């Protein structure tokens, strides 16, 4: 299931990005984190419903909505303090 691997890879990359420095002070790290959050959230949309149903505690719709904010930039710049 490629989507799961994309999700796990994005999580690992975000953790490494956070270890490299302060996202609020480094725009390269900030951009890299946003890109991986986009990949993560987009990959969750491709997971089968049957799998998502097994994990009702995960806010799947919120993750999908966050992806739309990232991609379409509805709110302008994303505040790095909320990442």
MARDOBA-411013 format. One record per residue (C-alpha): residue number from 1; residue in three letters; x, z, y. Coordinates in pm, whole numbers. Layout:
N
+-----+--------+--------+--------+--------+
! num ! residu !      X !      Z !      Y !
+-----+--------+--------+--------+--------+
! NUM !    ALA !      X !      Z !      Y !
...
+-----+--------+--------+--------+--------+
***
This chain:
83
+-----+--------+--------+--------+--------+
! num ! residu !      X !      Z !      Y !
+-----+--------+--------+--------+--------+
!   1 !    UNK !      0 !      0 !      0 !
!   2 !    UNK !    210 !   -126 !    296 !
!   3 !    UNK !     10 !     61 !    562 !
!   4 !    UNK !    108 !    397 !    418 !
!   5 !    UNK !    474 !    298 !    425 !
!   6 !    UNK !    441 !    185 !    788 !
!   7 !    UNK !    283 !    518 !    877 !
!   8 !    UNK !    556 !    720 !    707 !
!   9 !    UNK !    828 !    503 !    859 !
!  10 !    UNK !    681 !    542 !   1209 !
!  11 !    UNK !    661 !    920 !   1167 !
!  12 !    UNK !   1025 !    934 !   1057 !
!  13 !    UNK !   1133 !    720 !   1354 !
!  14 !    UNK !    936 !    932 !   1601 !
!  15 !    UNK !   1109 !   1243 !   1468 !
!  16 !    UNK !   1450 !   1080 !   1509 !
!  17 !    UNK !   1359 !    967 !   1861 !
!  18 !    UNK !   1259 !   1322 !   1955 !
!  19 !    UNK !   1594 !   1451 !   1824 !
!  20 !    UNK !   1781 !   1216 !   2057 !
!  21 !    UNK !   1649 !   1358 !   2379 !
!  22 !    UNK !   1372 !   1434 !   2621 !
!  23 !    UNK !   1100 !   1169 !   2632 !
!  24 !    UNK !   1005 !   1283 !   2982 !
!  25 !    UNK !   1354 !   1203 !   3108 !
!  26 !    UNK !   1454 !    892 !   2912 !
!  27 !    UNK !   1237 !    584 !   2944 !
!  28 !    UNK !   1402 !    411 !   2648 !
!  29 !    UNK !   1314 !    702 !   2418 !
!  30 !    UNK !    966 !    714 !   2572 !
!  31 !    UNK !    910 !    343 !   2507 !
!  32 !    UNK !   1043 !    372 !   2152 !
!  33 !    UNK !    810 !    664 !   2079 !
!  34 !    UNK !    510 !    476 !   2219 !
!  35 !    UNK !    589 !    171 !   2009 !
!  36 !    UNK !    605 !    379 !   1692 !
!  37 !    UNK !    286 !    565 !   1781 !
!  38 !    UNK !    122 !    225 !   1819 !
!  39 !    UNK !    252 !    117 !   1478 !
!  40 !    UNK !    135 !    443 !   1321 !
!  41 !    UNK !   -212 !    429 !   1471 !
!  42 !    UNK !   -255 !     58 !   1398 !
!  43 !    UNK !   -152 !    113 !   1036 !
!  44 !    UNK !   -416 !    381 !    989 !
!  45 !    UNK !   -682 !    124 !   1077 !
!  46 !    UNK !   -571 !    -84 !    780 !
!  47 !    UNK !   -606 !    194 !    528 !
!  48 !    UNK !   -898 !    155 !    287 !
!  49 !    UNK !  -1206 !    360 !    374 !
!  50 !    UNK !  -1197 !    514 !     28 !
!  51 !    UNK !   -856 !    662 !    101 !
!  52 !    UNK !   -961 !    790 !    444 !
!  53 !    UNK !  -1267 !    951 !    287 !
!  54 !    UNK !  -1033 !   1164 !     74 !
!  55 !    UNK !   -894 !   1322 !    394 !
!  56 !    UNK !  -1193 !   1410 !    612 !
!  57 !    UNK !   -985 !   1655 !    816 !
!  58 !    UNK !   -781 !   1373 !    969 !
!  59 !    UNK !   -944 !   1245 !   1290 !
!  60 !    UNK !   -930 !    876 !   1194 !
!  61 !    UNK !  -1153 !    760 !   1482 !
!  62 !    UNK !   -942 !    951 !   1736 !
!  63 !    UNK !   -627 !    790 !   1600 !
!  64 !    UNK !   -791 !    449 !   1628 !
!  65 !    UNK !   -902 !    526 !   1982 !
!  66 !    UNK !   -549 !    636 !   2073 !
!  67 !    UNK !   -421 !    302 !   1946 !
!  68 !    UNK !   -660 !    123 !   2181 !
!  69 !    UNK !   -535 !    331 !   2473 !
!  70 !    UNK !   -172 !    251 !   2385 !
!  71 !    UNK !   -231 !   -120 !   2336 !
!  72 !    UNK !   -469 !   -184 !   2623 !
!  73 !    UNK !   -327 !     80 !   2856 !
!  74 !    UNK !   -672 !    194 !   2965 !
!  75 !    UNK !   -532 !    501 !   3138 !
!  76 !    UNK !   -231 !    343 !   3300 !
!  77 !    UNK !     92 !    516 !   3209 !
!  78 !    UNK !     73 !    755 !   2916 !
!  79 !    UNK !    196 !   1102 !   3015 !
!  80 !    UNK !    505 !   1173 !   2801 !
!  81 !    UNK !    425 !   1544 !   2809 !
!  82 !    UNK !    124 !   1482 !   2582 !
!  83 !    UNK !    325 !   1292 !   2320 !
+-----+--------+--------+--------+--------+
***
